[in-house]
Amino acid sequence: MTRTTSDTADTSDAAVPNPLLTRHAEAQDLFGDRVHAVRHDQWDVATPCHEWTVRDLVNHLVSEQLWVPVLVRDGCMIEEVGDTFDGDLLGPDPAASWDTAAHSARDAFAAPGALERTVHLSYGDTPATAYCAQTIADLVVHAWDLSRAIGFEERLPRELLKFAVEEITPYAGDLEKSGLFAAPVEPPVGADEQTRLLCLLGRRAP
């Protein structure tokens, strides 16, 4: 059967992945690989996040993933959700809990029209694209934290590092207030993307 020009164009357009969704999937997979590498005796190990164990860190990221569907898909206000995602969300199988939460977030961001919406965050209405970008950066940073805690490969993919640096740089100075990050430090001359990211967040690596 002969293809028309319009048929070819439609097929081509449909095949082009959204770069933001691609980065989001990569960041989830990056963190997820480390979750699945946690040994049973490592869940209480300290992480670079102040006063957080490995379990606390993974629980935080699971909570973040579970927030995505209710904010992006359902358009909920923070007050409507309340303390639904507080407390222990990992249960007896933390890796399975991560997988379920990550899948729900990925589906919510990838739904038709999802990235064109506005989400209601604690600091105000925000484009879903900005919310997705923040989520990606957080996954990348905490993938390094988890790697450091459990002795996993700490070198992260360059494209994700570059994305995280560009995303976090404008508001890095405000992140110290969260209590999860130290004040930014000046990176050494000629620092690579990973060192720059860690310095932005007050992380120190040999």
C-alpha positions, 0 to 999 in steps of 0.5 A, spaced: 500 500 500 502 506 498 503 511 503 501 518 503 505 524 505 500 526 511 500 518 513 508 519 513 508 525 517 503 523 522 507 516 523 513 520 524 510 525 529 507 520 533 514 516 534 518 522 537 518 521 544 517 527 549 524 529 551 522 531 558 518 524 559 524 520 557 529 524 562 523 522 567 523 515 565 531 515 565 531 518 572 526 513 575 530 507 572 536 510 575 533 511 582 530 504 581 536 500 580 539 502 586 533 501 590 533 494 588 540 493 590 539 495 597 541 489 601 536 487 607 541 489 612 542 496 609 535 499 610 537 502 617 544 505 614 545 512 614 545 516 608 548 523 606 541 526 607 541 529 614 538 524 619 535 519 614 536 512 613 536 508 607 529 506 608 527 514 610 530 516 603 527 511 599 520 512 603 521 519 601 522 518 594 516 513 594 511 519 597 514 523 591 511 519 586 505 517 589 503 525 589 504 525 582 497 522 580 493 526 585 496 533 583 497 532 575 491 527 573 486 529 579 488 536 580 488 536 587 490 541 592 495 539 597 490 540 603 485 535 599 491 530 600 493 532 607 497 526 610 495 521 606 502 520 604 505 521 610 508 515 615 511 508 612 509 507 605 514 501 604 511 496 608 515 489 608 517 489 600 520 496 599 522 495 592 515 493 590 512 499 593 517 503 589 516 500 583 508 501 584 509 508 586 514 509 580 509 506 575 503 510 577 507 517 577 510 515 570 503 514 567 500 520 570 506 524 567 505 521 560 497 521 560 495 525 554 495 533 555 498 532 562 504 536 561 500 542 559 496 542 566 497 546 572 499 543 578 497 546 585 504 545 589 505 548 596 508 554 594 503 556 588 500 554 582 506 551 577 506 548 570 506 540 570 512 541 566 516 544 571 513 540 576 516 534 572 523 537 571 523 538 579 522 531 580 527 529 575 532 533 579 530 530 585 531 523 583 538 524 580 540 527 586 537 522 591 540 516 586 547 519 588 545 519 595 543 512 595 549 510 591 553 513 597 549 509 602 549 502 599 556 502 596 553 502 589 556 505 583 556 513 584 558 515 577 551 518 574 549 519 567 552 525 564 545 527 560 541 526 567 547 530 571 547 536 566 539 536 566 539 536 574 544 542 574 541 546 569 534 545 573 537 546 580 542 552 579 536 557 579 534 555 586 540 551 589 540 557 595 533 556 597 534 548 598 538 549 604 531 551 608 528 544 607 533 541 611 535 535 606 541 539 603 547 543 606 549 550 603 552 550 596 559 550 596 564 553 590 566 547 585 573 546 583 576 549 577 574 545 571 569 541 575 565 536 571 557 535 571 557 531 577 561 535 582 558 541 580 551 538 582 554 535 588 557 542 590 550 545 588 547 541 594 552 542 599 554 534 598 562 532 598 565 526 595 572 524 594 
